Amino acid sequence: MLNLQCVQCKKKYPADGKLLTCPNHNPKFSYLEVIYNYSKIKVFPSHRLKGWNRYISLLPVSNLQVTLNEVSTEAFKLVKLGKLFGYSNLYLKDETREATGSFKDKESLISINKAVELGYKKVFSISSGNGAVSASAYSTKARIPCECFVSEHTTKAKLDMIEIFGGKTRKLPGTYEQVYQKVIKMNPAGWNITSGFNPYGNEGDKITAFEIWESIGVPDYVVVPCGNGGNLYGIWKGFYELKLLGKTKKIPKMIGVQVAKAAPLKEALKKKKWYVSVKNVPHSVAEGIIASESYTSPKAIKALALSGGKIITVNDSEIISAFDQVSKTEVVILEITSASAFAAIPKLKCAPKDKIVVILTGTGMKYLSYLRALV
């Protein structure tokens, strides 16, 4: 039995796909989260089932019928890099082994399977990066048309990848935030599976928490690059539900990483608001997290507050330096946006033996020529 519940007013709604955000609040922000009847969950995980189906009792679908042969990954220790930073328990959780090379595949897996379950014949996504690429791939596998609304400034490489995976692009003028607001007002045909807006998609991010728990237990800190903050929220919710089920006794502190002067989550947390818009956002090499607004802000703020976490900001020189350091120390080819998480580690200031997990959100293999020019 599933329900949707608003993180602010606590009003509950049926999980029938008709509502994606609470009508009592600003419609462009995501307020609704999936709530389960936790008292009825007797077995978790189910080791009788294969792959991520073993987590099905804490996922908002009856089964994962549309798949792209997803791969489970464990958190593994970064010994050399840990020594450089002064931490003996620094771990990496690699989210790049999936079909399109980013954590967005976990969100698309759930949102597309939910679309199939609810009988939707068309979906759309507002994204110019990994989210659109992933949505295109999973919708193609499900044989559901997917329209991707992107900024006219989107690079040709990204547009090519969206279309290679079967998505249809529709370019609109303006920044990502401007495109997002235009499309929300347009209310196009199809089910909105935009990452961070669709509450079912964020449930896929919980799988990362489950995999970390099964491989190394509950860490003290989880460090996540944040644009909207949906991934941070989903990982927190996974650990939160493990505690509700009596599987753990604690929840890690969630650490979000944003770009300096483009950190709406940090401002919202500081001002004790559900969301904040910032102005004069600078350009950044970490284009995946550059943001003037966070449409998942209400849920991300909840996760940060209840976990005792915080937002750390980094600048481009720190991000590029971290990228170079990780590449040459651990031989990991990470997306430049993911390097922001490593740039935040020296600013974390925790105990040397604390268990820290850094989330690698996207592969750098998509952008090798661009990355080579940075270092």
Backbone hydrogen bonds, N-H to C=O, Kabsch-Sander energy under -0.5 kcal/mol:
donor,donor_aa,acceptor,acceptor_aa,energy
3,N,35,I,-1.9
4,L,13,Y,-3.0
5,Q,33,E,-2.4
6,C,11,K,-2.2
7,V,31,Y,-2.2
10,K,6,C,-1.1
13,Y,4,L,-2.9
15,A,2,L,-0.6
16,D,14,P,-1.5
25,H,22,C,-1.7
29,F,26,N,-1.6
30,S,295,Y,-3.7
31,Y,29,F,-0.7
33,E,5,Q,-2.1
35,I,3,N,-3.3
37,N,1,M,-0.8
38,Y,36,Y,-1.5
40,K,37,N,-1.9
41,I,38,Y,-1.1
42,K,40,K,-0.9
46,S,54,R,-2.7
47,H,45,P,-0.9
49,L,46,S,-1.6
53,N,50,K,-1.4
54,R,51,G,-1.5
55,Y,52,W,-1.8
56,I,53,N,-1.8
58,L,55,Y,-2.4
59,L,56,I,-1.6
65,Q,63,N,-1.1
67,T,65,Q,-0.7
76,F,92,L,-2.2
78,L,90,L,-3.2
79,V,77,K,-0.9
82,G,78,L,-2.2
83,K,79,V,-2.0
84,L,80,K,-1.8
85,F,81,L,-2.0
86,G,82,G,-1.3
87,Y,82,G,-3.1
88,S,352,P,-2.4
89,N,352,P,-0.5
91,Y,89,N,-0.6
91,Y,356,I,-3.3
92,L,76,F,-2.7
93,K,358,V,-2.7
94,D,74,E,-0.5
94,D,92,L,-0.6
95,E,93,K,-0.7
95,E,360,L,-2.2
101,G,98,E,-1.0
103,F,361,T,-2.1
105,D,102,S,-1.6
106,K,103,F,-1.6
107,E,103,F,-0.9
108,S,104,K,-2.8
109,L,105,D,-2.3
110,I,106,K,-1.3
111,S,107,E,-2.8
112,I,108,S,-2.6
113,N,109,L,-1.5
114,K,110,I,-2.5
115,A,111,S,-2.1
116,V,112,I,-2.3
117,E,113,N,-2.3
118,L,114,K,-2.3
119,G,115,A,-0.7
119,G,116,V,-0.7
120,Y,115,A,-2.4
123,V,145,P,-2.4
124,F,191,W,-2.2
125,S,147,E,-2.4
127,S,125,S,-0.8
127,S,149,F,-1.4
133,V,129,G,-1.9
134,S,130,N,-2.5
135,A,131,G,-2.5
136,S,132,A,-2.2
137,A,133,V,-1.9
138,Y,134,S,-2.4
139,S,135,A,-2.2
140,T,136,S,-2.0
141,K,137,A,-1.9
142,A,138,Y,-1.7
143,R,139,S,-0.5
143,R,140,T,-0.9
144,I,139,S,-2.9
147,E,123,V,-2.0
148,C,146,C,-0.5
148,C,168,K,-3.5
149,F,125,S,-2.6
149,F,147,E,-0.6
150,V,148,C,-0.6
150,V,170,R,-2.0
152,E,172,L,-2.1
154,T,151,S,-1.9
159,L,155,T,-2.1
160,D,156,K,-2.8
161,M,157,A,-1.8
162,I,158,K,-2.3
163,E,159,L,-2.1
164,I,160,D,-2.6
165,F,161,M,-1.8
166,G,163,E,-1.3
167,G,162,I,-2.6
168,K,146,C,-2.5
169,T,167,G,-0.5
170,R,148,C,-2.5
172,L,150,V,-2.6
179,V,175,T,-2.5
180,Y,176,Y,-3.0
181,Q,177,E,-2.3
182,K,178,Q,-2.0
183,V,179,V,-2.5
184,I,180,Y,-2.3
185,K,181,Q,-1.8
186,M,182,K,-2.0
187,N,183,V,-2.2
191,W,122,K,-2.4
193,I,124,F,-2.6
193,I,191,W,-0.8
197,F,194,T,-1.9
198,N,194,T,-2.3
202,N,198,N,-1.1
203,E,199,P,-0.5
203,E,200,Y,-0.9
204,G,200,Y,-0.5
204,G,201,G,-1.7
205,D,201,G,-0.5
205,D,202,N,-0.7
206,K,203,E,-0.8
207,I,204,G,-1.4
208,T,205,D,-1.1
209,A,205,D,-0.7
210,F,206,K,-2.2
211,E,207,I,-2.4
212,I,208,T,-2.2
213,W,209,A,-2.6
214,E,210,F,-2.3
215,S,211,E,-1.4
216,I,212,I,-3.1
217,G,212,I,-0.7
217,G,213,W,-1.3
220,D,355,K,-2.1
221,Y,355,K,-2.0
222,V,253,K,-2.1
223,V,357,V,-3.0
224,V,222,V,-0.5
224,V,255,I,-3.0
226,C,257,V,-3.1
233,Y,229,G,-2.3
234,G,230,G,-2.6
235,I,231,N,-2.5
236,W,232,L,-2.4
237,K,233,Y,-2.7
238,G,234,G,-1.9
239,F,235,I,-1.8
240,Y,236,W,-2.7
241,E,237,K,-2.5
242,L,238,G,-1.8
243,K,239,F,-1.9
244,L,240,Y,-2.0
245,L,241,E,-2.0
246,G,243,K,-1.4
247,K,242,L,-2.7
248,T,242,L,-0.8
253,K,220,D,-2.7
255,I,222,V,-3.1
255,I,253,K,-0.5
256,G,254,M,-0.6
256,G,310,K,-2.3
257,V,224,V,-2.2
258,Q,312,I,-2.1
259,V,262,A,-0.7
260,A,314,V,-2.4
262,A,259,V,-2.3
267,E,263,A,-1.9
268,A,264,P,-2.3
269,L,265,L,-2.4
270,K,266,K,-2.4
271,K,267,E,-2.4
272,K,268,A,-0.6
272,K,269,L,-0.6
273,K,268,A,-2.7
278,V,292,S,-2.5
287,E,285,V,-1.7
289,I,286,A,-1.8
290,I,286,A,-0.8
291,A,262,A,-0.5
297,S,294,S,-1.3
299,K,30,S,-0.6
299,K,296,T,-0.9
300,A,296,T,-2.4
301,I,297,S,-3.1
302,K,298,P,-1.4
303,A,299,K,-2.1
304,L,300,A,-2.6
305,A,301,I,-2.6
306,L,302,K,-2.7
307,S,303,A,-1.4
308,G,304,L,-0.7
308,G,305,A,-0.7
309,G,304,L,-2.4
310,K,254,M,-1.3
312,I,256,G,-2.9
314,V,258,Q,-1.9
319,I,315,N,-2.1
320,I,316,D,-2.8
321,S,317,S,-2.0
322,A,318,E,-2.1
323,F,319,I,-2.4
324,D,320,I,-2.2
325,Q,321,S,-2.3
326,V,322,A,-2.8
327,S,323,F,-2.4
328,K,324,D,-2.0
329,T,325,Q,-1.8
330,E,326,V,-2.4
331,V,326,V,-0.7
331,V,327,S,-0.5
332,V,326,V,-0.7
334,L,332,V,-1.1
335,E,362,G,-2.6
338,S,335,E,-0.7
339,A,335,E,-1.2
340,S,336,I,-0.5
340,S,337,T,-1.2
341,A,338,S,-1.3
342,F,338,S,-0.8
343,A,339,A,-2.0
344,A,340,S,-1.0
345,I,341,A,-0.5
345,I,342,F,-0.8
347,K,344,A,-1.2
348,L,345,I,-1.7
349,K,345,I,-0.6
354,D,351,A,-1.8
356,I,89,N,-2.8
356,I,354,D,-0.7
357,V,221,Y,-2.3
358,V,91,Y,-2.9
358,V,356,I,-0.5
359,I,223,V,-2.5
360,L,93,K,-2.6
360,L,358,V,-0.6
361,T,359,I,-0.9
363,T,101,G,-2.1
364,G,333,I,-1.9
366,K,363,T,-0.6
367,Y,364,G,-1.6
368,L,365,M,-0.6
371,L,367,Y,-2.7
372,R,368,L,-2.6
373,A,369,S,-1.1
374,L,370,Y,-0.6
374,L,371,L,-1.2
375,V,371,L,-0.9
